[in-house]
């Protein structure tokens, strides 16, 4: 279970990130604030890389989980690639020093501008989601006088047994090409003169804690690889996507070594390079959101702990009903437990970080840690209610570094223009 371990621990009753007291960081940088542990990021990357060392592989970090350039640079220096789903994510990956030859590009709605950008940058491959997209990539590659390397994202119709909003491998989902028509789609791709077929791709969902659906989908892909070979279409890259879960509450997710062990006998004697696209497992437990208690309000059947972080800072609880463990930064003796909702300042009833919790009683002005917030935290944040987004800090041992400045009110109106007729 090593991949789930992190470097957030209580020392002398104060929550620390590695060797730094979180209370100290909150005082220096203010709240709300995202804090990341460098050692945890490294540990989680190596958990994947070491687990698959028996076979040629590439770890492509899924940028949608966290796009901060400092974190991407951590992974780039370890040799990681990137899984991107937009031109902006591609730009960020390149800025962080990730080689374009280690970048795969997925997503159902790639625009012409994004496709041309990716082709000219020389990415490893597009994970193509429809035949119309395939034709568009062929057209643009022709204009560029280049060949576009592609894999088809195949929808294996496997239930990942996760939240429906983060399930992506069922027939009813918008992602990928139906398994039943994949061979025909590959033949269509082979007929296009500006397309080079090099891979096959699947991704069935996120926060998966059971290996069975992962293995079912993997076996279906291997069957397709064999069928394609019979038709004269050879596959070099087998992209198995991401999706392994982390522990938020009482889940017991598999370690990458368990996944690698299941794959090993199936990969013997196969001349395939495996691509993995972990996101949440790389950064989820490597980050926390620290927030300050503004007020305590006694409600009808519960207390409301009102904090300065809201659904605009961390959308997952409001969006998915997701659980994040919440605890005081300072551990104190004789704290009473209270039944409470931990809520933010946003003018929405859905603005909460935790509902109906038995939580140690906290006082006005105390700092509270929202755990496992490194994935889909800042990347899903917004300026709703005209709230500036938080700062981000990276800790390495006893050192801490500001890796994103807190937004200002001026940042909120940057780029806005008032027409001349409204002036004066």
N, C-alpha and C positions, 0 to 999 in steps of 0.2 A: 504493500500500500504506500510505498515511498513517494509516489508522485503526488499524493495528497498532502504530504508534509509541507509545512511552511515555517517561516521564521518570525511569526508573531506570537510572542509569549509574555506572560507576566513575570517581571523581575522586581522584587521588593514592592509588590502590589501595584505596579504601574505597567500597563501594556506597552511593550517595546516592539519595534520593528528592527530586527537584528540587534544592534547594540545601542539604539537610539530610543529614548522615551517618546512615545507618541504625543504625550502632553506638551513636551518641549516643541515638537514640530507644529502642533496646533497653535501654540502661542506665537511662534516665529512667523508662520505663513498664513494664519487665520483659518477659519472654517466657513463653509464646508471645504474639505480637501481630500483628494485621492493620494494615497501613499502606497508605494510599491517596494517590494523587497527584491534586490538584485540577486541575492543568493537563491531565492525561491525560483526566479525565472530560469537561472542556470540549471538548477536541479531538475526542473520539469522538462527543459529541452533535452538534457542528457538522458532522462528516463526513456524518452522515445528513441533517441539516436543510439543509445547503448542496446536497447531491447531488440533492434532490428539490424545489429551489426553483422549478423550471419548472412545477410542478403543485400545486394545493391539497393539503395533506397535514397529518397530525398524527403526531408521534413520541410513542408511548406506551411509556415504559420498563417493561420486564417486571420487576415487583418481586421475583419469585421468585429472581432472580439476586442481589439484594442489597437489604435493606430498611432499612439504617441511615438514620435520619431526616435526618442531615446530608447524605448523598449524594443523597437524594431532594430535599432543598431546593436543592441545586446545580442539579438538572435542572429543578425547578419554576421557578427564577429565569430559566432559559433559555427557558421557555415550553413545556416538555414536559408531556405527559399521562402516564397510567399504565395499564398492563395488570395487573389484579389477579385473583387466583383464590381469595380468601377475604375474609370480613368483616374480619379482622385486617389484611390488606394494604390494604383500602379505608380503614380507619381510619388507617393509617400514611400513606397517600397524602394524605388530607385534612389530617392533622396537619402535613405538610410544605408545605402551601400549594398543592397541585395542585387546580385547579378540578374539581369533580365533572363538569362538562360536557366534560372531557378524559379521563374515566376509562371504560375498557371492562372488563367483568367476564366472565371465562371460567371454565372448570372444570366437570367432569362432576357434581359433588356439592354444588351450592349448597343450603343449608338454608333453611327457611322464614324463620328469623330473619335470615339474611344477605340474602335476597332483599328482605325488607321494608326492612331498613336501607338497601340500595342504592337502592331505589325512592324512599324518602323523602329521600335525599340528592340525588336528581336527577342520577344518572350519565348519561353520554352514551348507553350501550347495554349490554345483556347480550349476550354471545356464547353462544347457547343450544346445548346439546349433545344434547338429546333432546326428543321430543314430550311426554313426561310432564313434563319440566322446563318446557316451554313452557306447558302447562296450569297448572302450579303458579304460575308467574309471573303468568299471567292472573288466577288466583284471588286472589292476594295483592294485585295491583294494584287489583282490584275492591274489596277491603276498604279499601285506602288511598284509594279514589275518585280514582285517578290512572291514566294510561296508561303502560305500560312500553315504552320503546323497545328494540327487539331486532334482532340479526342472527342468522342461523343459522350455526353452525360446520359447514361442509361438509367431510367426509372425502373427499379427491379420489383416494384409493388410489394415491398416488405414493410410491415408495421414495426417501427422502432420502439414502440411502447413508451412513448414520451408525451409531453404536452402537445396537443394538436397544432398549436401555432408554430412549433419548432420541429414538426414532422415534415419531411420533404421527399420521402421515397415511396409514397402511395400513389395509385392511379389518379386519385382525386386531387393530388397536389400539382402545382403549376410547373414543377421543375422536371427537366429531363425529357428524354425521348422514350416512349413506351417500349418495354422489353420486347414485346411481340413484334415490333416493327424495326428493331435496331439493325438487323441484318440488311434490310432494304435501305435504311438510312446510310449505312456504311457504304453500300454499293453506289448510292447517289453521290456520296462524298468522293469515292474513287473516280467518278466520272468527271469531276471538276478539275480543270487543268491548273488552277492556282492553289490547290489544297494538297497538303501532305498529311496523310493519316499516320499518326505515331502512337496514339493511346486510346484508352477507354477509361471512363470515369463513372463513379457513383458516389452519392452522399445521401444517406437516408434520414438524417435528422440530427438533433443536438440533445445533449444531456442524457445520453444512452447509458444505462447502468447494467444492461444485460447483454452478454456477447452473442447470444443466439441469433438475433436479427442481423447483427454485423456479419456473422459467418454465413448465414443464409444468402445475404446479398453478395458476399464475396464469391461464394460457390457459383452463383448464377452468372457473375461476371466471367469467371474462369471458363464456364461452359460456352459463353459467347466468344471468348478468345479462341477456343478450339474450333468453333463453327466458322469463324472468320478466316482462320488459317486454311480451312478446307476450301474456302472461296478465293484463296490467294491474297488475302489481306492480313498482313502481319502487324502485330501490336508489340511495341517496345515498352511503353509505360502503362502500368496498371495503377490508376489513381483511386485509392479506396476511400477518399474523403476523410472527414473527421467525425466528431460527434460523441466521443467518449465523455462521460459525465464527471463531475466533481462532487465532493461532499458539501452540501449546504446545510442539511439537517441530520438525517439518519441514513442517507443513502450509503451503499457500499459499492462504489464503482470499481470496475476492473482496472488493474495497473496495466500500462502498456506491455509489460513483460508477458502478461496473460494473453493479450491479443497476439503478440509475436509468436508465442508458443503454439497457439491454435493455427496460425498461418504457416508455420515452418514446414510441416509435412506436405502442405498443398503447393508450396513454392519450389520444392525440390525438383531439379532437372528442368526448371522453367527459366528461359532466358528473358526474364521480365525485370524491369526496374520498378520498384514499388514507390509510389508517392503517397505520403500521409499528409493530411491537412488539419492538424490539431489547432484549436483556438482556445476554447475555455479551459482545457486542461493545462495549457501553458501559462495562462495569466490569471485565471479566476481566483485561485487562492493565494496569488502573489500580490493582491491589492486589497486595500480596505478604504472605506469612505468614513472619514471622521467628521462628526457634526456636533454642534453645541446645543445644549438644552436652553431654550428661550423661556418657556413657561410650562407650568404644570396646571392642568385644568381638571377639576373633578366633574365627571359626567354622571349620567344616570346609573349605568351599571359598570363603569370602568373609568380609569383615569386616561387623560390624553396628555402624552408627553410631546410637547411641541418643540421641534428642533429646527435648526436653520438650513437643513438639507431637505429637498422635496423631490417630487416625482420628475421634475425637470433635470435633477442631478442624477437620479437613479430611477429609471423607468420600469425596471423589471417587476417590482412588486405590484404596481398599478396595472401593468400591461399583461402579465401572466399570472398574477397572484403568487409570484415567486417568493420563496422563503430565503431570507438572509438572517443569520444569527446576529443579534444585537446585544452588546454588553458594555458596561461602563469602562472607560479607560483606566480609572482608578478603582482598584479592588479594596473595599472597606469591610471591616468586621461589623456584624450586627445589622447589616442592611436588611430591611424587611422586603419581602417580595410583594409586588403589586400586580394587579390585572389591568393591562393598559394597551392602548393603541399608540404606536410611535408615528407621529404625523408631521408633515411639513407645512410651510407657509403658503402653499399654492391654493388658489381659490377653486378647488375641486374636491368633491367627496372622495374621489379615488386617490387623493394625495396622501399616501401612507408608505412607510418603510417596513412596518410590521403591524399586524392586527391581532388582537386578542392574545396577547403574550403575558405569560407570567415572567416578570422581569425584575431584577433588583431595583429597588426604589432609587431614583436619581434626583438630584436637586438642581434648581435653576443655576445655570452657569457651568455645569459639569460637561465634560466631553464624553461622547458615546461613539463606539466603533461599530460600524456596519461591516460585517466580515464578508469574505468571498466576493468582493466587489470589483475585482480587477478585470473581469470580462463583461462586456456589454454594459459598462457603467458610463464612462465619459463618452464612448462612441455613440450612445443612444441619448445623450443629454441634449437639452434644448434651452432656448432663452424664453420659454413660456413665462408669462407674467412679467416680461422684461427683467428677468433675473440673470445677472452675469454668471457664466459658468465657472466652476471651481478651479483652483490651482492644482497642479500635480507635482509630486515630489518622488524622487528615487533615492533609496537608501542602500548604501553598500558598506556594511560593517558599522563603523562609528561615524561615517560621513553621510551627508545628505545634500541633495542637489535639486534645485528647482528646475523641472523639465517642462513646465507650462505655466505661464503667468496667469493669475486670476484675471478674468475679463473685467473691464471697467464699464461705466455707463457710456463713455465715449465709444467703446467697441460696439455697443448695442445699436448705434445709429450709423456705424461705418457703412458707406456705400449707399445710404439713402439720400434721395434728392427731392427737393421741393420745386415743382414747376414754377416758372417765372410768373405766371398769372396769379399765383397764390401769394406772391411776395409783396411787401409794401403795405 
